[in-house]
């Protein structure tokens, strides 16, 4: 399970990414496309074309860590924009990784009567 540090910023790379990229390719994309520092302490998430694979790149204080998750069924919810970056809260990242629509979370069952 991916556990971001308290206060860590989370960025989603809009659009799709070539999932053959590893540490160096994704770090270069963070620098060139997102105009961010891959060693700055933020988490960067990338999604593949099919939408069932996500890679997260972050620095843990000693080096870069690459977290990968592939879904057996379904797709990760991703912004519709084809370029740019979206900032998420850590709770939204947790929802994203659990395949929950982080854009408009809703209660699954609201209480009907106060007890």
GUTIRO-314579 format. One record per atom (N, C-alpha, C): atom name; x, y, z. Coordinates in nm, 3 decimals, always signed. Layout:
BEGIN
- atome X Y Z
- CA X Y Z $
...
END
This chain:
BEGIN
- atome X Y Z
- N +0.084 -0.119 +0.000 $
- CA +0.000 +0.000 +0.000 $
- C +0.088 +0.124 +0.000 $
- N +0.055 +0.216 -0.082 $
- CA +0.127 +0.342 -0.093 $
- C +0.084 +0.434 +0.021 $
- N +0.180 +0.479 +0.101 $
- CA +0.151 +0.567 +0.214 $
- C +0.225 +0.700 +0.196 $
- N +0.159 +0.802 +0.139 $
- CA +0.226 +0.932 +0.125 $
- C +0.250 +0.993 +0.264 $
- N +0.358 +1.069 +0.276 $
- CA +0.389 +1.136 +0.400 $
- C +0.292 +1.251 +0.424 $
- N +0.266 +1.286 +0.550 $
- CA +0.177 +1.399 +0.577 $
- C +0.227 +1.527 +0.511 $
- N +0.138 +1.597 +0.447 $
- CA +0.172 +1.722 +0.379 $
- C +0.231 +1.705 +0.240 $
- N +0.246 +1.581 +0.194 $
- CA +0.302 +1.557 +0.061 $
- C +0.203 +1.601 -0.046 $
- N +0.252 +1.674 -0.146 $
- CA +0.167 +1.716 -0.257 $
- C +0.152 +1.600 -0.355 $
- N +0.035 +1.592 -0.419 $
- CA +0.005 +1.485 -0.513 $
- C -0.038 +1.548 -0.645 $
- N +0.029 +1.508 -0.754 $
- CA -0.001 +1.559 -0.887 $
- C -0.038 +1.444 -0.980 $
- N -0.144 +1.463 -1.059 $
- CA -0.180 +1.368 -1.165 $
- C -0.139 +1.427 -1.298 $
- N -0.068 +1.350 -1.377 $
- CA -0.034 +1.393 -1.513 $
- C -0.155 +1.365 -1.601 $
- N -0.218 +1.469 -1.652 $
- CA -0.337 +1.451 -1.736 $
- C -0.299 +1.380 -1.865 $
- N -0.398 +1.318 -1.926 $
- CA -0.373 +1.245 -2.050 $
- C -0.316 +1.108 -2.020 $
- N -0.257 +1.048 -2.120 $
- CA -0.200 +0.914 -2.103 $
- C -0.048 +0.920 -2.112 $
- N +0.014 +0.819 -2.054 $
- CA +0.160 +0.811 -2.051 $
- C +0.202 +0.675 -2.105 $
- N +0.315 +0.671 -2.171 $
- CA +0.372 +0.545 -2.218 $
- C +0.419 +0.467 -2.095 $
- N +0.352 +0.357 -2.065 $
- CA +0.380 +0.281 -1.944 $
- C +0.507 +0.198 -1.952 $
- N +0.577 +0.205 -2.064 $
- CA +0.708 +0.140 -2.072 $
- C +0.815 +0.222 -2.002 $
- N +0.783 +0.346 -1.970 $
- CA +0.880 +0.433 -1.903 $
- C +0.903 +0.386 -1.760 $
- N +1.027 +0.401 -1.717 $
- CA +1.065 +0.368 -1.581 $
- C +1.098 +0.494 -1.503 $
- N +1.189 +0.480 -1.407 $
- CA +1.227 +0.592 -1.321 $
- C +1.272 +0.713 -1.403 $
- N +1.369 +0.693 -1.490 $
- CA +1.429 +0.805 -1.563 $
- C +1.332 +0.869 -1.660 $
- N +1.254 +0.788 -1.733 $
- CA +1.159 +0.842 -1.829 $
- C +1.048 +0.921 -1.762 $
- N +0.997 +0.871 -1.650 $
- CA +0.892 +0.944 -1.579 $
- C +0.947 +1.069 -1.511 $
- N +1.068 +1.061 -1.457 $
- CA +1.130 +1.180 -1.397 $
- C +1.152 +1.288 -1.503 $
- N +1.192 +1.248 -1.622 $
- CA +1.208 +1.345 -1.731 $
- C +1.075 +1.407 -1.769 $
- N +0.969 +1.328 -1.770 $
- CA +0.836 +1.381 -1.801 $
- C +0.791 +1.480 -1.693 $
- N +0.821 +1.451 -1.568 $
- CA +0.788 +1.544 -1.460 $
- C +0.857 +1.677 -1.483 $
- N +0.984 +1.673 -1.521 $
- CA +1.059 +1.796 -1.543 $
- C +1.015 +1.871 -1.668 $
- N +1.004 +1.801 -1.779 $
- CA +0.979 +1.867 -1.907 $
- C +0.833 +1.900 -1.932 $
- N +0.744 +1.808 -1.902 $
- CA +0.602 +1.829 -1.933 $
- C +0.528 +1.897 -1.819 $
- N +0.552 +1.851 -1.696 $
- CA +0.479 +1.906 -1.582 $
- C +0.549 +2.026 -1.518 $
- N +0.674 +2.052 -1.558 $
- CA +0.753 +2.164 -1.506 $
- C +0.764 +2.158 -1.354 $
- N +0.790 +2.040 -1.301 $
- CA +0.806 +2.019 -1.157 $
- C +0.940 +1.951 -1.132 $
- N +0.981 +1.946 -1.006 $
- CA +1.104 +1.879 -0.968 $
- C +1.071 +1.739 -0.916 $
- N +1.115 +1.632 -0.982 $
- CA +1.083 +1.498 -0.936 $
- C +1.145 +1.463 -0.801 $
- N +1.245 +1.539 -0.758 $
- CA +1.309 +1.516 -0.629 $
- C +1.263 +1.616 -0.524 $
- N +1.155 +1.687 -0.552 $
- CA +1.106 +1.791 -0.463 $
- C +1.017 +1.743 -0.350 $
- N +0.991 +1.615 -0.341 $
- CA +0.910 +1.562 -0.230 $
- C +0.763 +1.542 -0.263 $
- N +0.723 +1.561 -0.387 $
- CA +0.583 +1.541 -0.426 $
- C +0.568 +1.402 -0.488 $
- N +0.444 +1.356 -0.497 $
- CA +0.410 +1.230 -0.562 $
- C +0.349 +1.263 -0.697 $
- N +0.392 +1.193 -0.801 $
- CA +0.342 +1.215 -0.936 $
- C +0.279 +1.086 -0.986 $
- N +0.155 +1.093 -1.032 $
- CA +0.083 +0.975 -1.080 $
- C +0.061 +0.984 -1.231 $
- N +0.077 +0.870 -1.297 $
- CA +0.064 +0.860 -1.443 $
- C -0.027 +0.741 -1.474 $
- N -0.109 +0.754 -1.580 $
- CA -0.199 +0.647 -1.620 $
- C -0.171 +0.607 -1.764 $
- N -0.183 +0.478 -1.791 $
- CA -0.164 +0.426 -1.925 $
- C -0.283 +0.451 -2.015 $
- N -0.269 +0.419 -2.142 $
- CA -0.373 +0.443 -2.242 $
- C -0.501 +0.367 -2.212 $
- N -0.490 +0.240 -2.172 $
- CA -0.610 +0.160 -2.145 $
- C -0.679 +0.198 -2.015 $
- N -0.606 +0.264 -1.925 $
- CA -0.666 +0.310 -1.801 $
- C -0.662 +0.210 -1.688 $
- N -0.604 +0.093 -1.709 $
- CA -0.603 -0.008 -1.604 $
- C -0.469 -0.015 -1.531 $
- N -0.375 +0.072 -1.567 $
- CA -0.242 +0.072 -1.508 $
- C -0.206 +0.213 -1.462 $
- N -0.153 +0.221 -1.342 $
- CA -0.111 +0.350 -1.287 $
- C +0.029 +0.334 -1.231 $
- N +0.112 +0.437 -1.250 $
- CA +0.245 +0.442 -1.191 $
- C +0.257 +0.571 -1.112 $
- N +0.312 +0.559 -0.992 $
- CA +0.334 +0.675 -0.906 $
- C +0.483 +0.686 -0.878 $
- N +0.537 +0.805 -0.895 $
- CA +0.678 +0.831 -0.874 $
- C +0.690 +0.927 -0.757 $
- N +0.774 +0.893 -0.659 $
- CA +0.796 +0.981 -0.546 $
- C +0.935 +0.961 -0.490 $
- N +0.980 +1.059 -0.417 $
- CA +1.111 +1.051 -0.351 $
- C +1.086 +1.025 -0.204 $
- N +1.155 +0.924 -0.149 $
- CA +1.134 +0.888 -0.008 $
- C +1.245 +0.937 +0.084 $
- N +1.332 +1.023 +0.035 $
- CA +1.441 +1.073 +0.117 $
- C +1.574 +1.009 +0.082 $
- N +1.571 +0.888 +0.028 $
- CA +1.694 +0.820 -0.011 $
- C +1.706 +0.806 -0.162 $
- N +1.595 +0.809 -0.231 $
- CA +1.595 +0.795 -0.376 $
- C +1.452 +0.793 -0.428 $
- N +1.437 +0.769 -0.556 $
- CA +1.305 +0.763 -0.617 $
- C +1.242 +0.625 -0.595 $
- N +1.112 +0.624 -0.574 $
- CA +1.033 +0.502 -0.559 $
- C +0.930 +0.501 -0.670 $
- N +0.913 +0.387 -0.733 $
- CA +0.813 +0.372 -0.840 $
- C +0.710 +0.269 -0.795 $
- N +0.589 +0.315 -0.776 $
- CA +0.477 +0.232 -0.732 $
- C +0.391 +0.204 -0.854 $
- N +0.359 +0.078 -0.879 $
- CA +0.278 +0.040 -0.995 $
- C +0.158 -0.042 -0.949 $
- N +0.041 -0.013 -1.007 $
- CA -0.079 -0.092 -0.978 $
- C -0.153 -0.117 -1.108 $
- N -0.189 -0.244 -1.131 $
- CA -0.267 -0.282 -1.249 $
- C -0.397 -0.345 -1.200 $
- N -0.508 -0.301 -1.256 $
- CA -0.639 -0.353 -1.219 $
- C -0.671 -0.477 -1.301 $
- N -0.736 -0.573 -1.238 $
- CA -0.783 -0.691 -1.310 $
- C -0.908 -0.657 -1.391 $
- N -0.991 -0.569 -1.335 $
- CA -1.113 -0.524 -1.405 $
- C -1.132 -0.376 -1.381 $
- N -1.189 -0.308 -1.476 $
- CA -1.220 -0.167 -1.462 $
- C -1.104 -0.077 -1.497 $
- N -1.124 +0.052 -1.471 $
- CA -1.026 +0.155 -1.504 $
- C -1.016 +0.254 -1.390 $
- N -0.901 +0.321 -1.385 $
- CA -0.883 +0.429 -1.289 $
- C -0.954 +0.553 -1.340 $
- N -1.018 +0.629 -1.251 $
- CA -1.086 +0.753 -1.288 $
- C -0.979 +0.859 -1.307 $
- N -0.980 +0.925 -1.424 $
- CA -0.875 +1.019 -1.461 $
- C -0.936 +1.144 -1.519 $
- N -0.871 +1.260 -1.506 $
- CA -0.924 +1.384 -1.567 $
- C -0.937 +1.371 -1.718 $
- N -1.032 +1.442 -1.775 $
- CA -1.058 +1.436 -1.919 $
- C -0.956 +1.516 -2.000 $
- N -0.889 +1.610 -1.939 $
- CA -0.792 +1.693 -2.011 $
- C -0.680 +1.607 -2.068 $
- N -0.628 +1.645 -2.182 $
- CA -0.523 +1.567 -2.246 $
- C -0.383 +1.618 -2.213 $
- N -0.374 +1.733 -2.147 $
- CA -0.243 +1.782 -2.106 $
- C -0.256 +1.860 -1.976 $
- N -0.143 +1.884 -1.911 $
- CA -0.143 +1.959 -1.787 $
- C -0.132 +1.867 -1.666 $
- N -0.162 +1.924 -1.552 $
- CA -0.149 +1.852 -1.426 $
- C -0.265 +1.890 -1.335 $
- N -0.309 +1.797 -1.253 $
- CA -0.415 +1.819 -1.156 $
- C -0.358 +1.788 -1.018 $
- N -0.387 +1.874 -0.922 $
- CA -0.342 +1.853 -0.784 $
- C -0.452 +1.784 -0.706 $
- N -0.414 +1.681 -0.629 $
- CA -0.510 +1.606 -0.547 $
- C -0.473 +1.616 -0.401 $
- N -0.573 +1.599 -0.315 $
- CA -0.550 +1.580 -0.173 $
- C -0.513 +1.433 -0.151 $
- N -0.450 +1.403 -0.040 $
- CA -0.411 +1.265 -0.014 $
- C -0.531 +1.171 -0.002 $
- N -0.642 +1.221 +0.049 $
- CA -0.763 +1.139 +0.056 $
- C -0.813 +1.106 -0.084 $
- N -0.803 +1.202 -0.177 $
- CA -0.844 +1.176 -0.315 $
- C -0.752 +1.073 -0.380 $
- N -0.622 +1.077 -0.350 $
- CA -0.531 +0.977 -0.402 $
- C -0.569 +0.838 -0.352 $
- N -0.605 +0.827 -0.225 $
- CA -0.647 +0.698 -0.170 $
- C -0.771 +0.646 -0.243 $
- N -0.866 +0.736 -0.270 $
- CA -0.985 +0.695 -0.343 $
- C -0.950 +0.653 -0.485 $
- N -0.862 +0.727 -0.551 $
- CA -0.820 +0.695 -0.687 $
- C -0.759 +0.555 -0.692 $
- N -0.671 +0.524 -0.598 $
- CA -0.605 +0.394 -0.597 $
- C -0.700 +0.279 -0.564 $
- N -0.813 +0.310 -0.500 $
- CA -0.914 +0.209 -0.470 $
- C -1.024 +0.206 -0.576 $
- N -1.003 +0.278 -0.686 $
- CA -1.096 +0.283 -0.799 $
- C -1.229 +0.349 -0.765 $
- N -1.225 +0.444 -0.674 $
- CA -1.343 +0.521 -0.637 $
- C -1.337 +0.653 -0.713 $
- N -1.451 +0.702 -0.760 $
- CA -1.453 +0.829 -0.832 $
- C -1.420 +0.941 -0.735 $
- N -1.297 +0.988 -0.735 $
- CA -1.248 +1.088 -0.642 $
- C -1.300 +1.228 -0.675 $
- N -1.358 +1.247 -0.795 $
- CA -1.402 +1.380 -0.836 $
- C -1.528 +1.423 -0.763 $
- N -1.618 +1.330 -0.737 $
- CA -1.743 +1.360 -0.667 $
- C -1.780 +1.243 -0.577 $
- N -1.706 +1.224 -0.467 $
- CA -1.740 +1.111 -0.378 $
- C -1.878 +1.132 -0.317 $
- N -1.949 +1.025 -0.299 $
- CA -2.084 +1.032 -0.243 $
- C -2.100 +0.922 -0.139 $
- N -2.185 +0.948 -0.044 $
- CA -2.217 +0.846 +0.056 $
- C -2.287 +0.730 -0.013 $
- N -2.253 +0.610 +0.025 $
- CA -2.320 +0.494 -0.035 $
- C -2.453 +0.467 +0.036 $
- N -2.460 +0.498 +0.163 $
- CA -2.586 +0.480 +0.237 $
- C -2.594 +0.588 +0.344 $
- N -2.684 +0.681 +0.325 $
- CA -2.702 +0.786 +0.425 $
- C -2.801 +0.736 +0.530 $
- N -2.780 +0.777 +0.655 $
- CA -2.877 +0.740 +0.760 $
- C -3.015 +0.799 +0.729 $
- N -3.117 +0.720 +0.747 $
- CA -3.253 +0.765 +0.722 $
- C -3.314 +0.833 +0.844 $
- N -3.286 +0.777 +0.961 $
- CA -3.347 +0.829 +1.085 $
- C -3.237 +0.842 +1.189 $
- N -3.240 +0.950 +1.263 $
- CA -3.143 +0.966 +1.372 $
- C -3.184 +0.873 +1.486 $
- N -3.088 +0.802 +1.540 $
- CA -3.120 +0.706 +1.647 $
- C -3.113 +0.769 +1.782 $
END
